[in-house]
């Protein structure tokens, strides 16, 4: 017997179809220098058609790469839809990369057109003359003069769009054609390109919406604080369109707690999404001002482990955090921690602090760090997380770093975790961050969580530094809350830890610093800390 189903391609075009046929009246709101920009999904869809006409007129053809260097705003969203729907490839450029990395990824992807926010021209200008593949630069501008630059001729997005027709005949696409590319930077070497297909984006979107995942409905108002230039903004740009949820975009004010509070209140936001450092600052702002966000029912948090004190603090303010894990190579969502019906209520907080079980569509396992043997799901054995599924990378562009795939087709994440008998993953560390002291492992994530529970501590991160006897010992870099800057001592932090972690886990040194360096995604940048850290006092003494 042959199956009798239509061979309907799974593409981003379907998301656009839903947006324009079903949700025309829903709003997209973007923060602006003064006030907000507001229009409907109907207005948005018409402009998406215009963008496709405009790009075609400029020579963009199916398969061509179009780069975007932009914040979370409505023009960026238009490009998120128009580029893949016309068969071209959306390349979201991480604006916080070093200039030479930015030039590298533009050339590696072969971008021919770049669309850049006017406010980010200074970032692009640092690589003027070093991006030979780029033929056209289009500026996304709210009006006013552009910053000075040496980029040669630039075109204005709004002027280009003005006379374009609002209906574009979208081509029939192969669901396995590339839709987007995003580069991930490892600890060493050049960034590596992860190329998403239409099919992977479609299936990832379907999974993101589900009740066991981010549970986004038409009635929701979603504010992604996770950048659209990083890991597809966790899939939210397509998920909101598929669901028809109202979208609120913070543009370049993502790190500004006051702006986030104001947007939540004025636009009735129900779902927030971002990394822990964003919520640490927001919580502080809320505690200081007494602001309330009663409409917010979910604060999605991923990118790094949620410190227990942060989850508890948010909970106190009525803000329920939803812990998710993933990476650029996993589109990015891989796990989401929602307690099971059979798990006891009193364990709920501890369970939600884990990264959670794989979402529908994703399979994972853990492998012994030395032998590679598969480990049991007993909540004790820890090993490298390996993952497979329809939106998991099977390699990188130009075959970079082929060693990340196992011979039997699983992706090696570089994350170390336990999995409990219910399938809940608990990330212990990155393979490159875990500390091996005297032959025993120390989880920096757990240690950081314990330190951040100290009432005077705002942020903390732990790295291993060379030790003459133990090979490596932990050192904590701690930022105190400003009002406690003078009065906090290393002994106080170390004493605080004595009944919370094993004695030999307690950091040899506590170093107070003004700010922890952050990565492009707002995570603690241990690489920078490690490179710049003075050696352990004990290492110098011997
Ligand atoms: P990126 O590809 O830049 O998004 O980084 C992915 C990495 O971030 C993962 O491999 C993890 O090491 C880390 N990560 C993401 N989500 C979590 C989480 N919920 N808890 C701990 N680490 C996380």
Boltz pocket constraint, residues with backbone or C-beta under 6 A from the ligand:
constraints:
  - pocket:
      binder: B
      contacts: [[A, 184], [A, 231], [A, 301], [A, 302], [A, 303], [A, 304], [A, 305], [A, 306], [A, 323], [A, 324], [A, 325], [A, 326], [A, 327], [A, 328], [A, 329], [A, 332], [A, 355], [A, 413], [A, 414], [A, 415], [A, 427], [A, 429], [A, 430], [A, 521]]
      max_distance: 6.0
